[in-house]
Structures are given as structure tokens and as C-alpha cells.
């Protein structure tokens, strides 16, 4: 069953709730889309939303990587050579992980539709449901409490709060969240590289009694050596995000002493499902827990990440809220969300279709 055609296009999906993190304010959501058509008419779709700050891949370079001359090698290839095809995509686009992810996801979608099974079943489903966190950007205390209340009313039970600009205010926001809501929410935080080692330890010590679930990427991405010097009890609750872009980074992070007890895997950082599963395999024998995250992405790639996450026994956390505040999307279907809990559908592939 051969690949007959590949279409590529881009769209601004919009953002109904612009937010601030440590290094930027997000108010538009540019995604690139790939649709692969097989010679029997079966299609597979992928999507990309690069983060230039994290991986160095701009949206413009992502679009350039998906030009016809760079993806023509897939035309005429047998979709049953899936592992070889995803390997070649990774080889040809080493500096464009989001573009690679779009192709990778489309190939997986097309292949599992050809087989007639959901992607998660092909990968080997271990998990059937899990609550996702919903994200609160960097805001003052009053705005933080207001947004938390809104998410609670929508059925969400897990919050991820963006921090990293002012340590004292960060701690105050955590204290006030617990004072107002008690144990209603599981709370995890993302410092987005905003702390130094001393601040990381101070935050941990001053919020330990508040039962903060995890601390995502407190130190700058390249400071892995400093991460390894943090106390072991702190490292256990740290999730490496910007420090973890590839399987190679995963190997460095687990080299003794282990830098973090949790790996944050994003398809847009590593290049898609194939590379994400390699990172997951590296983490498992070391007892590293998996935390699956995202950028502001189409339902397409969010669903792909969910299917990959649910195929791993050591997935403990998901933060796959990246499509929930989009003004529009290019597809419908995909994941199922009920009261903040995510499920995979039983439709073949990703279960998405173009609108």
C-alpha cells in the first residue's frame, strides 16, 4: 500500500485565552498540517507547532522543511515500511523536530488506519484514562484564583501553574491556592527555567507542606550538571522539559546521578511518536516517570501524544490541554475529554477527520 500524495498547509488556529509564561505571551497559534494519501484512498494527518525558544525551530523554518522537495522521498513508498519511513524522516529533518513530528504522526495515522486499529492499540495500550492538567499562566494571586475556580467548574481536578518570574509571589500563589481550594486540585508547577539552584531549593522547602506534585524545569535547559547537584529529594519531583529534546538528552539525564525523576515528553520537541517512544524506553529501566506535555497544538498532535502516553506503563502525568482554548481547528474527533479526564477513541488511527 503506497503513498500517493502529500498535502501541506498552514493555519492560525487562534487563542481564546492568551497567556503569559516566563519568556513570552501567547496570542496566536500557528500550526502546519500534513495529509498523506495512500493509493487506496486512506489518509493520515499530522500537525506541527514548533517552539523556537525551546528547539530553535521557527514556524518559518518548519514550513520550509515541509516543502515538496524535502518530503518527495515519501511518494511511492509502502506505508507498511512504517519504521523505516519514520527513521528516514528523523534523519532528513534533524533540526526541525516539529516538521518531522507532523510527517511522523501522519505516517502513523495512515498506517494504523490501513490496519483498521487505533494508534494506541498498535503501540500497545497500557492505560485507558487519565486526568489532564489545565494550565494557568503567570498571573497575580487574584487572577490565579479566579482561573482556578473556572477550571474547577469545568470539571478539571489538576492544575499546572506557570511560575518563574518572582519567587516570593510564586510561593504566595501556591499558598493562596491551597487556602482557597484545599485539596480540590492536584497542583503541579512549571518554572520555565526561571530559577537558579538556590531558588529551586527554597521553593521546594517552602511549598513542601502544600503537596505540590512536581516542579517542571526550574533551571535553565543547559544546566544539567547543576540539576544533578540538587538534593535527591528535590530531583525526584523535577520534570525535565527544555533539557529533554531527544533520546540523546535522555541518556545524559539518566547518567548517574539522575538529573530528574520525571521526563516531560513532547512530540514537538523530539520529532514525533517514533522518537517519543525511544525516550520512554530509555526512562523505564531507570524508574523515571513520564509526563506528556504539549505546545498550543491542533487536536491532531494532541491526540497522537495521548495515544503514545497511554502505550507506556510508566506514564504518570499528562498535560495535554494545548487544543482546549483554540478558536478553531482543521479537524474534528480525536481524543475524548470528560470532566477533565482524557480517553482515546476506538476509531482507527487517531480518529480525526478534516473539517
C-alpha positions in Angstrom: 0.0 0.0 0.0 1.9 3.0 -1.3 1.9 6.7 -0.5 0.2 8.5 -3.5 0.1 12.1 -2.4 1.2 14.5 0.4 -0.5 17.9 1.0 0.9 20.6 3.3 -0.8 23.7 4.6 -0.7 26.1 7.5 -3.4 27.8 9.6 -3.6 30.2 12.6 -6.0 28.4 14.9 -6.3 31.4 17.2 -6.3 31.5 21.0 -9.4 32.4 23.0 -7.3 32.8 26.2 -3.9 34.5 25.6 -1.5 33.7 28.4 2.0 34.6 29.7 4.8 32.3 30.6 8.3 33.2 31.8 9.6 34.2 28.3 6.6 35.3 26.1 2.9 36.0 25.8 1.0 33.6 23.5 -1.9 35.1 21.5 -1.8 33.2 18.2 -1.5 29.6 17.3 0.2 28.8 14.0 0.1 25.1 13.0 1.4 23.4 9.9 -0.6 20.4 8.7 0.4 17.4 6.6 -2.0 15.0 5.0 -0.8 11.7 3.4 -3.0 9.9 1.0 -2.4 6.2 0.2 -3.3 4.7 -3.2 -6.4 3.1 -1.7 -7.7 6.5 -0.6 -6.8 6.1 3.1 -5.5 9.3 4.6 -3.3 10.1 7.5 -2.9 13.6 9.1 -0.2 15.2 11.2 0.4 18.7 12.6 3.2 20.8 13.9 3.6 23.7 16.3 7.3 24.4 16.8 8.7 26.3 19.8 11.6 28.4 18.6 12.7 29.3 22.1 13.0 25.6 23.1 14.3 23.9 19.9 15.5 26.7 17.7 12.9 25.8 15.0 10.8 28.8 13.9 7.5 28.4 12.2 9.0 29.7 9.0 11.8 27.0 9.1 9.2 24.4 9.9 7.2 25.4 6.8 10.4 25.4 4.7 11.3 21.9 6.0 7.9 20.7 4.7 8.4 22.0 1.2 7.8 19.5 -1.6 11.5 19.0 -2.3 12.1 17.8 1.2 9.2 15.3 1.5 9.1 14.0 -2.0 11.1 10.9 -0.9 7.9 9.5 0.7 5.9 9.5 -2.5 5.6 5.9 -3.8 6.8 4.3 -0.6 5.0 1.4 1.0 3.2 2.5 4.2 3.9 -0.9 5.7 7.6 0.2 5.9 6.5 2.5 8.8 9.6 2.1 11.0 11.9 2.7 8.0 9.9 5.7 6.9 9.8 7.4 10.3 13.6 6.7 10.6 14.2 8.5 7.3 12.1 11.4 8.3 14.1 11.8 11.5 17.4 11.5 9.5 16.4 14.1 6.9 15.0 16.7 9.4 17.4 16.7 12.3 16.9 20.4 13.0 13.2 20.5 12.5 11.6 18.3 15.1 8.1 19.8 14.8 8.1 19.4 11.0 9.4 15.8 11.5 6.6 15.2 14.0 4.0 16.3 11.6 5.2 13.8 9.0 5.8 11.1 11.6 2.3 11.5 13.1 0.7 11.4 9.6 2.6 8.2 8.8 1.4 6.6 12.0 -2.2 7.7 11.4 -2.2 6.4 7.8 -0.6 3.1 8.7 -3.0 2.4 11.7 -6.0 3.4 9.6 -4.7 1.0 7.0 -4.6 -1.7 9.7 -8.0 -0.6 11.0 -6.9 -0.1 14.6 -6.4 2.9 16.9 -2.8 4.0 17.1 -2.8 3.3 20.8 -3.7 -0.4 20.2 -0.9 -0.7 17.6 1.6 0.7 20.1 0.2 -1.5 22.9 -2.4 0.1 25.2 -1.5 0.1 28.9 -3.6 3.0 30.2 -7.3 3.7 29.4 -7.9 7.1 31.0 -6.1 9.8 32.9 -6.9 13.4 34.1 -5.0 16.1 32.2 -3.9 19.3 33.9 -5.1 22.6 32.7 -2.6 25.5 32.6 -2.7 28.8 34.4 -0.2 31.3 33.0 1.9 33.8 35.0 -0.7 36.0 36.8 -1.2 37.7 40.1 -2.8 35.9 43.0 -6.3 37.2 42.4 -6.3 36.2 38.7 -4.8 32.8 39.5 -7.6 32.0 42.0 -10.2 33.2 39.5 -8.9 31.0 36.7 -8.6 28.0 39.1 -12.2 28.4 40.0 -13.2 28.5 36.3 -11.3 25.3 35.6 -12.9 23.6 38.7 -16.3 24.5 37.4 -15.5 22.8 34.1 -14.6 19.6 35.8 -10.8 19.8 35.9 -9.1 18.5 39.0 -5.4 19.0 38.1 -3.8 22.5 37.6 -0.4 23.3 36.2 0.6 26.8 37.2 3.3 28.7 35.3 5.8 30.4 37.6 9.4 31.7 37.3 9.3 35.5 37.4 9.1 36.3 41.1 9.9 33.6 43.7 8.0 35.2 46.6 4.9 35.8 44.5 5.2 32.3 43.2 5.2 30.9 46.7 2.3 33.2 47.7 0.2 31.9 44.7 0.7 28.3 45.9 -0.2 29.2 49.5 -3.4 31.0 48.4 -4.5 28.2 46.1 -4.4 25.7 48.9 -6.0 28.1 51.3 -8.9 28.7 49.0 -9.4 25.3 47.4 -7.9 22.9 49.9 -7.3 19.5 48.3 -9.8 20.1 45.5 -7.0 20.3 43.0 -3.8 18.4 42.3 -1.2 21.2 41.8 1.9 21.0 39.7 4.1 23.9 38.6 6.2 24.9 35.7 9.0 27.4 36.3 10.1 27.5 32.7 13.8 27.8 33.5 13.1 30.8 35.8 15.0 29.7 38.9 18.6 29.1 40.0 19.5 26.2 42.2 19.1 28.1 45.5 15.7 29.4 44.4 14.6 25.9 43.4 15.5 24.5 46.8 13.8 27.4 48.5 10.6 27.0 46.5 10.6 23.2 47.3 11.2 23.7 51.0 8.6 26.5 51.4 5.9 24.6 49.5 6.6 21.1 50.6 3.7 21.2 53.0 1.3 22.3 50.2 1.7 18.9 48.4 3.0 20.3 45.1 3.0 17.2 42.7 6.0 18.2 40.6 8.3 21.0 39.6 8.8 21.3 35.8 12.1 22.6 34.5 13.2 25.1 37.3 16.8 25.6 35.9 18.0 26.7 32.5 17.9 23.9 30.0 21.7 23.5 29.6 22.4 23.4 33.3 22.1 19.6 33.6 25.2 19.4 35.8 23.6 21.8 38.3 20.4 19.8 38.2 22.4 16.7 39.2 23.8 18.7 42.2 20.3 19.4 43.7 19.3 17.3 46.7 17.9 13.9 45.8 14.5 14.6 47.3 14.2 17.7 45.0 15.4 15.9 41.9 12.8 13.2 42.4 10.0 15.7 41.8 11.6 17.7 39.0 10.4 17.1 35.5 13.0 17.8 32.8 11.3 19.6 29.9 13.5 22.0 27.9 16.5 19.9 29.0 15.0 16.9 27.2 14.7 17.3 23.4 15.9 13.9 22.2 16.8 10.3 23.1 20.4 11.5 23.3 19.4 14.1 26.0 17.5 11.3 27.9 20.7 9.3 28.1 22.6 12.3 29.5 19.9 13.0 32.1 19.9 9.4 33.4 23.7 9.2 33.6 24.4 8.9 37.4 23.4 10.8 39.3 20.0 11.0 37.7 19.1 14.7 37.0 15.3 14.4 37.3 12.8 11.8 38.4 10.4 12.7 35.7 10.7 13.2 31.9 8.4 15.6 30.1 8.0 14.3 26.6 6.6 16.5 23.8 6.2 15.3 20.2 7.2 18.8 19.0 10.5 18.7 20.8 11.6 15.2 19.9 10.2 14.7 16.4 7.1 12.6 16.8 5.8 9.3 18.1 8.8 7.2 17.0 11.3 9.4 18.9 9.0 9.8 21.9 8.8 6.1 22.3 12.6 5.8 22.3 12.8 8.4 25.1 10.1 6.4 27.0 12.2 3.2 26.6 15.3 4.9 27.9 13.4 6.1 31.0 11.7 2.9 32.0 14.6 0.8 33.4 15.8 3.7 35.5 12.4 4.2 37.1 11.8 7.6 35.5 8.2 8.6 35.4 6.7 10.0 32.2 4.9 13.4 31.9 3.5 14.0 28.5 3.2 17.7 27.5 2.4 19.9 24.5 2.6 23.3 22.9 -0.5 25.1 21.6 -1.4 22.4 19.1 -4.2 21.0 17.0 -6.3 18.1 18.2 -4.2 16.1 15.7 -0.9 16.1 17.5 -2.5 16.3 21.0 -4.3 13.0 20.2 -1.1 11.5 18.9 0.7 12.4 22.2 -2.2 10.8 24.2 -2.0 7.6 22.2 1.7 7.4 22.8 1.3 8.2 26.5 -1.3 5.5 27.1 1.1 2.9 25.5 3.6 3.4 28.3 3.3 1.7 31.7 5.3 4.4 33.4 3.2 7.4 32.2 2.1 9.1 35.4 1.1 12.6 34.3 -0.4 14.2 31.2 -0.6 17.9 30.4 -2.4 17.7 27.1 -4.5 20.8 27.2 -2.9 22.5 24.2 -6.0 22.4 22.0 -8.7 23.3 24.6 -8.5 27.1 24.1 -8.2 27.2 20.3 -10.6 29.4 18.4 -10.8 26.8 15.7 -9.2 23.6 14.3 -8.7 21.9 11.0 -10.1 18.6 12.2 -12.8 17.1 14.4 -12.7 13.9 16.5 -9.6 12.7 18.2 -9.3 12.4 21.9 -12.3 12.2 24.3 -12.5 14.6 27.2 -15.0 14.2 30.1 -14.7 16.2 33.3 -11.0 16.8 32.8 -10.3 13.1 32.1 -8.9 12.1 28.7 -9.6 8.9 26.7 -8.6 7.5 23.3 -11.4 6.8 20.9 -11.8 3.4 19.4 -11.7 4.7 15.8 -8.8 3.7 13.6 -5.6 5.7 13.6 -6.0 8.9 15.5 -9.8 9.1 14.9 -9.6 12.6 13.4 -11.0 13.8 10.2 -10.7 17.1 8.3 -13.5 19.6 8.7 
